[in-house]
Amino acid sequence: MKRQIAGVIVFGLVGLLIGLAPFGTTVAAGTRGNEPAMAKYVIYINWDAFRRDYYDWANQPGKPGTPNLNYLMSRGVYYPNTLNGFPSITNPMQTSIVTGSWPRTHGNVYRYYDAAANVGASSGRTNNAETIAEAAASSGLSTASVQQFMLQDRGTSASDPRHLYIQPGGRFELRVSETMKMLRGEPVRNTEGKMVSMTEIPRFLAVYGDDLDAAGHNGTGYGTIPSLNVEAWTAKMIAELVRMDKALGVLIDGLRELGIFEETAIVLTADHGMTPYWGKSSLMQLVSIFTRANLKVKIVENGVRAPQETDVVIVTSGQAVQIYFRNALTPDILAALVSEIASQPYVGGVMDRAALDTAGASALSGDMAVWPEPPNHFSTKDINYGIAANHDTRHPSSHDVFFLVSGAGVRQGLVIDTPIEIIDAAPTMSALLGIRPPANATGRVLTEALQAVADQPRR
C-alpha cells in the first residue's frame, strides 16, 4: 500500500516557494539497450547501523528532527519496511547491498566454522559477485567511493582518477568535505598517500559513514561516551543521527552549488541496525540443551579447532549463534532440538537449514541459527555493568533498516509499506543510471518508486 507523507510534502512545497526548481527526469548517457538513464548521477550513501526506528525517535514531537532526510523524502520514496539478510553483520550486508545478492551468492559470511579445516574462520572482504561500481565502470561510467570499503578495487581504486577510491576516515562531516573536494575536481589524498584529482564528476558515487555504528556499540568510537542504560543510549543515538543529518545538508547544498542536484538520485540505506543487551549470558543455557541430548559441544573463535569427539560446533559474535552438526542428526532429533530451543524464554527465534536457505544464507553459515530475545545475549562474557549492543541477530532492532530513494527519476513524497530488501538497492541504482544491474544480482528494481516506470500509462 502507498500513502502520502503530509508533513514531508509541505516541506517540499516550501522548498519550491523559496526557489527550488521543479523536479524532472533526466536523459543521460549510459543506457540499457533502448532504456535511457533517469538520473545523470547516482549517489549511494550508506550509514552503517542506521536502525530504522532511529528516524522515528528523532522525529517525535519535541525532538530535534532530521530536516535534510525529510527534505529528501519530499523528493522521493521512503520504505519503512526494509529488511537485511543473514548474518546481520557489516561485511556480509555491505556486500549484499553493493552486489544486489545475498551471502549464498557473494560468499561473505563474517565468521564461520570451516569443517574441512576444522577451525573457526573469518571471510574478511570476500566477494564472489560483481558490484554496482564494477557494473557502472564496465558500462563506461565514471565511479568513485568515499570509504565504501567493499568497493575498494571493485570498481574503484586508489590509482584511477576516473574510478577513484579514497578513505579519509573520521566522522561523516569529514567524509562529506572530502566528497565535495572530489566532486569539484580538487586534489584528495588516496589510500597510497598521494594527491589525486578526478577527471570528471563521477556518475556513480558511494559515500560511507559509520558514526551510528561506532556510537551504537556503546564503546568510545569517534569520541562518543558509553551509555549506562537504554534511555541514555537512545538519546545518544538520536543526537548522532541529528548531527549526521546536518552533514547531509552540507552535501545537498554542495550538489546545488555544482548545479547537479536536480540531475542526481540519492539512495540512502544501511547494512543493519543495533540491539542493546545486558546481564548474564544465555550461551551456556543454550549449550545445555545439546548436552542433555548427549551431544558434545565446542564453541570456536577464529583459529580455534574442535576436538575430535565434538558433535556440535557453535560460532557466536555476541547475539545470534551459528550451529554446525559434525554428524548428521535424524529428522526427529533435529525437530526436537529446534522445538526445545524455540521454547526457551531467552530465545528470540530459530532457523534450521531450510530457513537459512530461504533467507539466502551461505552454506558456510551452518545447520542452524539461533538468536536471543533482548536483553538476553549469547556473548561469551556476562555484562555486569551498563549495557552492550550488537547487531548479529534477526531481532527487528537489527533486521529492520532505513531505506530512502530520492531525486532525479524518482516519484515524490511517498511512503511505500511493501516489504523490500537491501539487495534491491543495486538493481534500482542501475535502473536509475540506465545500465545493467550487477551480473549476480537477485534483488529487484523498485519500479514502483521510479518516475519513468510508474508514470507510464496503463495498457
N, C-alpha and C positions, 0 to 999 in steps of 0.2 A: 504494500500500500504506500501511497505517497501523500504528503501533506506539506502545505506551505509553512515556512518559518516566519510568522508575522513580524516579530521583533527584528529579525535579520533583514527582512525586506524593507522595513522602514529605514534601517541603517543604509541600505543600498540606495534608496531614493534620495536620502540626504546627500550621499556621495555624488549623485548625479547633479543635484542642485548646486553643489559647490564647484562644479566644473569638470567632473569626470566624464570622459567620452562614453557614449552608449556602446555596449558590448556587441561585437560581431565576430563571425568566424573568419579565419584566415586561410588562404590557399597558399601553400609553400612548396618548395622542392622536397624531394624525398618521399615518393608515393609507393603505395602497394598496388601495382597494376594501374587501374584507372581511378583509384581512390585518392583524392587529394588530402594533404595534411589539413587538420583542423586547427592546429596551433603551429606557429613558426618555431617556438621554443617550448620545451617542457622542462620544468624544474621539479625534481623529486626530492622532497625534504623528509628525512627520517628523524623523528625524535624518539630515540631509544627509550623504551619503557613508558611510553605515553599511554597509560591506563585510560580507558575510555571515560570513566566517570570522573577523572581529574577535571575534565572540561565542565561537567555538571557542577562539581563543587565550586569551581572558580566563578561560575556564573549564577550562583544562587543569590537571592536578594540580600543586599548588604555586603556582598563580596566584591572584589575589585574588577572582576570580569576580564575577558580576553577580546578587546575590541578589534584586533587585527585578524584573529581567527574568525570572529563574527563577520568581519567585512568580507573575507574570502568566502564564507558561507553564503553571503548575499549574492555573490557572483558564481556560485557553484552548487554542488550537491554534497550533503553530509550523510554518511552511512553510520548510524549509531549501533548497528548490529554486525560489526566486523570481527571476524574470528581468526586467530592464528592456528598453527598446527602443533604437531608433537615431534620433538620436545620443545616446550615454550622457553627457549634459551636463545641468546643473542645470535651466535654464528649460524645455527641452522635456520632461524627465522629471517635474519637479514638475507641469507642466501635464497630463501624461498621467495622473498619479495622481488629481488632483482632478476631471478630466473623465471618466475611465474610457475614454479613447481615445488612439490613437497620433497622432504628428505628421501623418500623412496626413489626419486629420480636423481636429485643432485648429490646425495650421499653424505651430507653433513649432519651429524647426529650429536655433536659435542662430546659427551663421554659414553663409552660402551665397553662391553666385555668382548674381547677378541677370543672367541672359543678356540680357534685354530692355534693361536699362540699361548692360550691360557693366561691372559694378562689383561688388566684394566688398561684402556687406551683412550686417546682423545683424537678427534678428527680435525682439530685446528681449523684451517680455512679451506678444507676440502670442498671442491665444487666440480661435479662432473657434467654440469649443464651450461648452456650458453647464457650470458647475462644480457640485460637490456642494453647496456653500453656496447657490448660486442655486436649485438644486432644492429644498433644505430650506426656504429662505425663501419660495419660491413655494407650498410646501405648508403655509405658516402657522407654521413653526417658527422659533424664535429661533436666531441663529447668532453666532459670534464667531471671530476669528482673531488669534492672537498671533504676528505676524511671518511667517505663511504668506503670502508676498507675492503668490502667484498667485491669492489670494482677495481681495486689496485691490480694492475697488469691483467685485467679482464675487461678490456675496452677503454681503459685509461692507463697512463703510465707517467712516471716522473720525467721522462726524456722527450716526450712528444708534445710539442706546443699546440697541436691541433686536437689532441686527445689527452689532456693533462690531468695528472693526479697530484694533489698536494695534501699535506697532513699537518696543519698548523697547531693542532692541539688546543687546549684551553676551552673556555666556555663558548656557548653558541654565539655570543656577541663577537668574539674574535673571528670565528669562522664566517660570520656574515661579512665582517670587514674584509677578510681575505677573498671572499666570493666576489665582492664588489670590485676589488682591485683586478681580479681575473677578468670580470666582465668588461671592465674599462680598458683592458689590454695593458695594464700596468704590470711590472715585474712582481712575481710572487716566488717565495722560496719553495723549492720542491724537496722531496724526501732525501735527495742527494746533497742538499745544502746549497744548490745552485739557484740563481735567479732566472726565472723563465717567464716569458710573456706569451699569452695565447695569441694566435694569428687571427682569430675571429671569435665572435660571441658563440659559445657552444650551443648547438641545437638541443642537446640533451645534457643536463647538469644535475648532479646529485650533491646534496648538502646534508651532512650527518651531524647531529648533536646528541650527546649522551648525558646531558645535565640531569635529566629526570632519573636516569638510571643511577647515576652517581649519588644523588640525594636519596633516592628511594631505597637503596640497600641499607641506608641508615648508618653509614660509616662517616668518613670525613672527606669524601670526594669533592673536589673543587671548593674546598673550604667550608662545606656545609657542616652543621653540628648534629650529632646523633640525637634523636628524639627518645624520650624515656617512655612515652605512651602513644597510643594510636591518635589521640586528639592532637598532640603536638606534631606528630608525623604528618597528619593530614594538613595542618596549617602550613607546614614546611613545603609540602608538595604543591599546594595552591600558590605559594609565593614563588616557587621555582617556575611554574607554568606561566604565571603573570610576567615574570622577568623575561622568559623566552619569547613571549608574545610581543613584548616591546621590541626585541631584536628582530622579530619577524616583520614588524612595521618598518624598521630601517631597510630591510631587504625590499619590501614593497615600494618604498619611496625611491630607492635606488633604481629599481626597474623603471619607474616612471621617468626619472631623470635621464635614463638612457633612451627613453622613447620606445621601449619594447614591452611595457606592461600589458598593453591591450592585445599583444600578439602571443602572450605567454600563458600556458596552462601550468598550474601548480597542483601536484599531488602530495599531500602531507599525511603520513601514516606512521606506524610503529611496528616493532617486532613482537613485543609482549607488554604486559602490564607489570604489576608488582603486588605481592601479597605479604603483609606483615604476619609474623608469628612470634610466639614466646613460650616460655615454660619448658617442662621436661619433654625430651624427645620421645616419640612413639615408635621409633625404629625397632627397638628390641621387642616391643609388644607384637609388632608385625612379624619379626623373625620367629617368635614363639609359636605362631600358627603353623609354620613349616616344621619346626622341631617336634611339635606334638604329632605331626604326621610322619614322624621318623625320617625326616629329610635333614641332611646335614647342610648348613648354610655358611657361606663366606661372603662378607662384604668387601668388595675390592675397590681400590682407588687406582689412579694411573700408575702403572708399573708394578702393581701388586698381583701375585699369582694365587690361584685357588689350589688348596691341597687336593691330592688325587681322589680322596674319598668324598669330596664335595658333591652334593646333589643340586644345590640351588646357589647361584651366584647373584648377588644384589649389587647394583650400582646406584648410588644416590648423589644428588647435587644439593640436597637440603630439603626439597619438597617432594616431588614425585620420585619414585624409585623404579628402576628397570630391573626386571627379574628374568633370569635365564635358567632354564632347566637343562642340566647337562645330560640327563637321560629322559627320554620322552615319558610323560605321565599318561595313564589311561584317561579317557574322557570323563569317567566317573570321578576319579580322584581330582582331576583338574577342576571339574564343575563344583565339587565340594569345597575346594580351596577358595575358588572365586566367591562362592556364596558366603563362606565364613568371613573372608576378608571384607567383603562389602557390608556385612552386618555390624562391623565394629564402629563405635561412635566416633573414633578418631579418623576414620577413613572417609574421604570425600567421594571417591569413585575408583573403579577398576576397569581396565581394558584388557581383554585377552588378545591373542594374536590376530584373530579375525577383526576385532575392533581397531587394532593398530593398523591393520592393512587398509581398512576403510578410511582411516584418518590420514593415509598417505605416509605412514611412518616407515622408516628403513627397516630392513630385516635385522640390521645391527642393533636395533632398539630392544631386542629380546622377545620373550614369550608372553610377558605380562607387564603392565604398568599400573602402579597404584599411587594415588595422590591423597594428601591428608585434607581433613576438614579444618580450616583455620579456627583457632590459632595453633592447632596441632602441627607437628612437622616431623620429618624423617631425617633430620640432621644427625650427624654423628656426635654432636655436642648438645647439652642442655643449654637453654638460655636462662640464666639465673638472674639477670639484671636487665631492665629495659626491654627493648624489642629488637628483633632482627627482621629482615624482609628479603624475599627472593621471588622468582617468577617461574621456576621449573615445575609448573602444576597446571592442571586443567581447570582449576577454580576460576570462575568468571573474572575475578580481580586480575588474573594474569592472562586469561584466554581471550578477553574482550579488549580490543584496542581501538584507537581513534583512526578514522579514515575520512578524508575530505579531498574532493577533486574540484578544481575551481579555475575559472578564467576562460581563455580562448577555446572555443569548441565545446564548451560545457553549458548545460542548462543552468538556470539561475534560481537560487533561493528555495531549493527543495531539500527535504529530509526524506530519504527512502529507507523504510524499515526492513526491506527484504534482506535476509542474511547474505553477506558476502564474505570472501576470504582474502587474506592478504596476497595470495597468489594471483588475484585479479588485477593487481596494480600494474605489473609489467605489460600484459596484453593491452590494457587500457591506455597506458602511455604510448605504446607502439601505435595504436589506432590514432591517437591524437597527432603523432608525428607522421602518420601516413606510411609507416614501414611495417614489415613483417614482425610478428612477435618473436621473442627468443625461441630458438629451434625446439627446445624441450618443454616449453610452457604447456601446462594443463589448466591454468586459470582461464577465466573468460573475460572478454571485453565487456565493460559495464555500459552496454549500448544505451540503456535507459537514461544514462546521465549525459550522453553526448548529443549536442545540438544537431549535427549533420544527420544523425540516425533518427533521433527521437522526433525531429520536426518534419520528417518526410510524410507526405500524405499516405493514409492507409489505402491499400488496394484490395 
